[in-house]
Protein backbone atom coordinates (compact mmCIF):
# COMPACT_ATOMS: atom_id res chain seq x y z
CA UNK A 1 0.00 0.00 0.00
CA UNK A 2 1.40 3.38 -1.04
CA UNK A 3 1.72 5.85 1.83
CA UNK A 4 2.51 9.53 1.42
CA UNK A 5 3.42 11.92 4.23
CA UNK A 6 3.77 15.65 3.59
CA UNK A 7 5.80 18.09 5.65
CA UNK A 8 7.23 21.59 5.43
CA UNK A 9 4.08 23.66 5.48
CA UNK A 10 3.68 26.71 7.67
CA UNK A 11 3.16 30.44 7.65
CA UNK A 12 5.20 32.73 5.43
CA UNK A 13 4.98 36.33 4.31
CA UNK A 14 4.23 37.22 0.72
CA UNK A 15 7.38 37.16 -1.38
CA UNK A 16 8.98 34.52 0.81
CA UNK A 17 9.84 30.88 0.16
CA UNK A 18 8.81 27.51 1.48
CA UNK A 19 9.84 23.95 0.63
CA UNK A 20 7.39 21.12 0.94
CA UNK A 21 8.45 17.48 1.16
CA UNK A 22 6.54 14.26 0.63
CA UNK A 23 7.98 11.00 1.93
CA UNK A 24 6.65 8.01 0.04
CA UNK A 25 6.66 4.36 1.03
CA UNK A 26 5.11 1.11 -0.12
CA UNK A 27 6.43 1.16 -3.67
CA UNK A 28 9.71 1.24 -5.59
CA UNK A 29 10.98 4.72 -6.31
CA UNK A 30 10.25 6.00 -9.80
CA UNK A 31 7.30 3.76 -10.60
CA UNK A 32 4.56 6.38 -10.26
CA UNK A 33 3.96 9.86 -11.52
CA UNK A 34 3.89 12.25 -8.59
CA UNK A 35 2.08 15.52 -8.09
CA UNK A 36 1.25 18.37 -5.76
CA UNK A 37 -2.31 19.59 -5.43
CA UNK A 38 -3.90 22.24 -3.26
CA UNK A 39 -7.31 23.13 -1.96
CA UNK A 40 -8.35 26.39 -0.37
CA UNK A 41 -11.54 26.67 1.70
CA UNK A 42 -14.57 26.85 -0.56
CA UNK A 43 -12.56 26.14 -3.69
CA UNK A 44 -12.04 23.17 -5.97
CA UNK A 45 -8.99 20.96 -5.65
CA UNK A 46 -6.32 22.40 -7.97
CA UNK A 47 -3.38 20.73 -9.64
CA UNK A 48 -0.16 22.62 -8.88
CA UNK A 49 2.63 20.56 -10.43
CA UNK A 50 3.41 17.01 -11.48
CA UNK A 51 6.47 15.02 -12.49
CA UNK A 52 6.69 11.78 -14.44
CA UNK A 53 9.12 8.91 -14.09
CA UNK A 54 11.55 10.54 -16.55
CA UNK A 55 11.52 13.84 -14.67
CA UNK A 56 9.31 15.74 -17.09
CA UNK A 57 7.24 18.33 -15.29
CA UNK A 58 3.90 20.10 -15.68
CA UNK A 59 2.82 23.25 -13.86
CA UNK A 60 -0.36 25.21 -13.37
CA UNK A 61 -0.16 28.61 -15.02
CA UNK A 62 -0.64 30.27 -11.66
CA UNK A 63 2.65 28.90 -10.30
CA UNK A 64 4.88 28.74 -13.40
CA UNK A 65 8.18 30.48 -12.79
CA UNK A 66 7.66 30.48 -9.01
CA UNK A 67 7.30 26.83 -7.96
CA UNK A 68 9.57 23.90 -8.80
CA UNK A 69 8.70 20.24 -8.40
CA UNK A 70 11.48 17.70 -8.01
CA UNK A 71 12.07 14.22 -6.66
CA UNK A 72 14.78 12.06 -5.20
CA UNK A 73 14.07 8.47 -6.24
CA UNK A 74 16.77 7.09 -3.95
CA UNK A 75 15.03 8.68 -0.97
CA UNK A 76 11.48 8.16 -2.31
CA UNK A 77 10.85 11.83 -1.62
CA UNK A 78 9.00 14.45 -3.62
CA UNK A 79 9.62 18.18 -3.17
CA UNK A 80 7.90 21.44 -4.01
CA UNK A 81 10.05 24.55 -3.82
CA UNK A 82 7.76 27.55 -3.50
CA UNK A 83 9.31 30.96 -4.20
CA UNK A 84 7.77 34.43 -4.41
CA UNK A 85 4.66 33.13 -2.69
CA UNK A 86 1.44 35.12 -2.79
CA UNK A 87 -1.58 35.24 -0.45
CA UNK A 88 -3.57 33.34 -3.09
CA UNK A 89 -1.18 30.40 -2.63
CA UNK A 90 -2.74 29.85 0.80
CA UNK A 91 -4.22 26.34 0.86
CA UNK A 92 -3.84 22.80 2.11
CA UNK A 93 -1.21 21.16 -0.08
CA UNK A 94 -1.41 17.48 -0.89
CA UNK A 95 1.08 15.07 -2.37
CA UNK A 96 -0.31 12.41 -4.71
CA UNK A 97 0.90 9.40 -6.68
CA UNK A 98 -0.74 8.06 -9.82
CA UNK A 99 -0.02 5.57 -12.57
CA UNK A 100 1.69 7.51 -15.33
CA UNK A 101 -0.43 5.65 -17.86
CA UNK A 102 -3.57 7.14 -16.33
CA UNK A 103 -2.02 10.58 -15.87
CA UNK A 104 -0.89 10.74 -19.49
CA UNK A 105 -4.35 9.81 -20.76
CA UNK A 106 -6.52 11.78 -18.37
CA UNK A 107 -4.51 14.79 -17.32
CA UNK A 108 -1.21 15.57 -15.64
CA UNK A 109 -2.92 18.06 -13.31
CA UNK A 110 -6.51 16.86 -13.25
CA UNK A 111 -7.45 16.82 -9.59
CA UNK A 112 -10.48 14.60 -10.07
CA UNK A 113 -8.53 11.89 -11.87
CA UNK A 114 -5.70 11.89 -9.35
CA UNK A 115 -8.17 11.85 -6.48
CA UNK A 116 -10.20 8.92 -7.77
CA UNK A 117 -7.39 6.76 -9.12
CA UNK A 118 -4.34 7.79 -7.12
CA UNK A 119 -2.88 7.76 -3.64
CA UNK A 120 -2.96 10.85 -1.42
CA UNK A 121 -1.27 12.12 1.70
CA UNK A 122 -2.99 13.91 4.59
CA UNK A 123 -1.85 17.35 3.48
CA UNK A 124 0.20 20.19 4.91
CA UNK A 125 -1.15 23.70 5.43
CA UNK A 126 0.50 26.69 3.75
CA UNK A 127 -0.57 30.17 4.83
CA UNK A 128 0.78 33.26 3.08
CA UNK A 129 0.21 36.62 4.72
CA UNK A 130 0.33 39.94 2.89
Phi, psi and omega in degrees: 000127180286131176235137182232131181231115180272154174205168175102354179289171179162196180256138182211151178277153177305138182092349181274189183229157178208146177237120177265146177234153177221112178270125183250146176214163177095003177205163179283134182305136176089008182261353179234154164284147183235151181209162172245134178230161179217155177216121176265156180305129178079004181241163177289155173295133186238132174287131181258307181199152175217161181217135181266184185290343177263003178089005178284139188242156174226143182226148170291147181303327184292344182240356180303134179086349180244323182251148177227126175263141178208169180212154175238100184297326181296327180262358184052046183231136178252145181232156169223108176273121183247114178244159179048048185293154181235159178305328180288354174278353179298124182182171167274128181255132182240143172264143180217152176234140183210145172307130180295332178298316179291316181300319182292329182272331189242357174129122181291337182230020182280107185300322181296315179297311181297324182292317186281330186247353186250187177251144184229150172272184183275344177098157175222134187277134173240126179235123181248122180259148182271000000 
